[in-house]
Amino acid sequence: MDLKPYIRVIPDFPQPGISFKDITTLLNDGEKYKEAINAIKEMISDLKIDVIAGPEARGFVVGAPLAYALGVGFVPIRKSGKLPYETIEAGYDLEYGKDKLAMHKDAIKPGQNVLIADDLLATGGTIATSVELVRELGGNVVGTAFLIELSELNGRAKLPDISVFSLAKYDY
């Protein structure tokens, strides 16, 4: 699937020099959204997946429908303080500061095969932190899947031992 015609590119957002990839135009087209999820499903068809995890918020719009399509569970990864039960947390660096992601401490069972799904792989910080959380709970990360990858930012470098699947690649 050629995803790029369904992604709106907004120059200089959120700041000058950034070329923002807006997936809302894809999400608004039910047929193409379904086609994108099915294309990811096909890309990962050789993996044994017990559950899919996705970081908020756009990881939910990729991970949850993918989990549904595969007939497996979905685990939300949220910002610190957003989950109601006992959690584990891991911090990561942002472009202008730091943040934390959290998962329920019983979200992943030891030995479960986990795919982490998100809309975009850029520098890899969010996904690397998500991998850390899954592994802390004893999960086996079998791969990561994205709608978009910004190749020039080399997020794959933070995932050296993990398969990375992406539908569309942009330079930056």
C-alpha positions in Angstrom: 0.0 0.0 0.0 1.3 3.5 -0.9 0.4 5.3 2.3 1.9 8.7 1.4 -1.1 10.1 -0.6 -3.2 9.7 2.6 -0.8 11.4 4.9 -1.0 15.2 5.1 2.4 16.8 5.4 2.4 20.2 7.3 5.6 22.2 7.0 7.1 24.1 9.9 4.9 22.4 12.5 5.2 22.4 15.5 8.2 24.6 14.9 10.2 25.9 11.9 12.1 23.2 10.1 9.8 20.3 11.1 7.7 18.6 8.5 4.8 17.1 10.5 3.2 13.9 9.2 -0.5 14.2 10.0 -2.3 10.8 10.0 -5.7 12.3 10.7 -6.4 12.3 7.0 -5.7 8.6 6.8 -7.8 7.9 9.9 -10.7 9.9 8.4 -10.8 7.6 5.3 -12.3 4.3 6.6 -11.4 2.3 3.6 -7.7 3.4 3.6 -7.4 3.2 7.4 -8.6 -0.4 7.2 -6.2 -1.1 4.3 -3.3 0.3 6.3 -4.1 -1.9 9.3 -4.5 -4.9 7.1 -1.1 -4.1 5.4 0.6 -4.0 8.7 -1.2 -7.3 9.6 0.3 -8.8 6.5 3.8 -7.5 7.2 3.8 -9.1 10.6 2.0 -12.3 9.7 5.1 -14.5 10.4 5.4 -13.4 14.0 3.8 -15.2 16.9 2.0 -12.5 18.8 0.2 -12.9 22.1 -0.6 -9.3 22.7 0.0 -5.8 21.2 1.1 -2.8 23.2 0.8 0.8 22.0 2.0 4.1 23.5 -0.6 6.8 23.8 -2.3 8.3 22.0 -1.6 7.5 18.4 -0.2 4.1 19.3 -3.8 3.3 20.3 -5.2 4.0 16.8 -2.7 1.6 15.3 -2.3 -1.0 18.0 -5.9 -1.5 19.0 -7.4 -2.2 15.5 -4.3 -4.4 14.7 -4.9 -6.4 17.9 -8.6 -6.7 17.0 -7.6 -7.9 13.4 -5.3 -10.5 14.9 -7.7 -11.6 17.7 -5.2 -10.8 20.5 -5.3 -8.4 23.4 -4.2 -4.8 23.5 -2.1 -3.1 26.3 -2.1 0.7 26.6 1.1 2.4 27.5 0.3 5.7 29.1 1.9 8.8 30.5 2.7 8.6 34.1 -0.3 9.1 36.4 -2.9 8.1 33.8 -3.5 4.4 34.6 -5.8 3.5 37.6 -4.0 0.4 38.9 -0.5 -0.3 40.1 2.1 0.5 37.4 5.7 0.3 36.5 7.3 3.4 34.9 10.3 4.3 32.8 11.6 7.7 31.9 12.8 9.0 28.6 14.2 12.2 27.1 12.1 14.5 25.0 13.4 17.2 22.6 12.8 19.8 25.4 12.7 17.8 28.6 11.8 14.5 30.1 8.7 12.3 30.5 7.7 9.0 31.8 5.6 6.1 30.4 3.7 3.6 32.5 2.0 0.2 32.2 -0.1 -1.7 34.6 2.2 -4.1 36.4 0.0 -7.1 35.4 -0.5 -6.0 31.7 2.1 -8.5 30.3 2.6 -12.0 31.6 6.2 -13.4 31.6 7.0 -15.1 28.4 4.2 -13.4 26.3 5.2 -12.4 22.8 4.5 -8.7 22.4 4.4 -6.5 19.3 4.6 -2.8 20.0 2.7 -0.6 17.5 2.7 3.1 17.0 2.0 5.6 14.3 5.5 6.9 13.9 9.1 5.9 14.4 11.3 9.0 14.7 14.2 9.1 17.1 13.1 5.9 18.8 12.8 7.2 22.4 9.2 6.4 23.0 9.4 2.9 21.5 12.7 2.1 23.3 11.0 3.1 26.6 8.0 0.9 25.7 10.3 -2.0 25.0 12.0 -1.5 28.4 8.6 -1.6 30.1 7.5 -4.8 28.3 10.8 -6.5 29.1 10.6 -5.4 32.8 7.4 -7.4 33.0 9.0 -10.4 31.4 7.5 -10.0 27.9 9.3 -11.0 24.7 9.2 -8.1 22.2 8.9 -9.9 18.9 8.7 -6.7 16.8 7.6 -3.2 16.3 5.2 -1.8 13.7 4.6 1.7 12.5 2.5 3.5 9.8 5.4 5.9 9.2 9.2 5.9 9.7 11.4 9.0 9.5 14.5 7.2 8.3 16.9 10.1 8.6 16.3 10.2 12.4 17.5 6.6 12.7 15.1 5.4 15.4 16.0 1.8 14.4 19.3 2.3 16.1 17.6 2.2 19.5 16.0 -1.1 18.6 19.1 -3.1 17.5 17.7 -6.6 18.3 14.1 -6.0 17.3 12.4 -6.3 14.0 11.0 -3.0 12.7 8.1 -2.9 10.2 6.9 0.4 8.7 4.5 1.1 5.9 5.8 4.5 4.7 9.3 5.9 5.0 10.2 9.6 4.8 13.5 11.3 5.0 12.6 14.1 7.4 
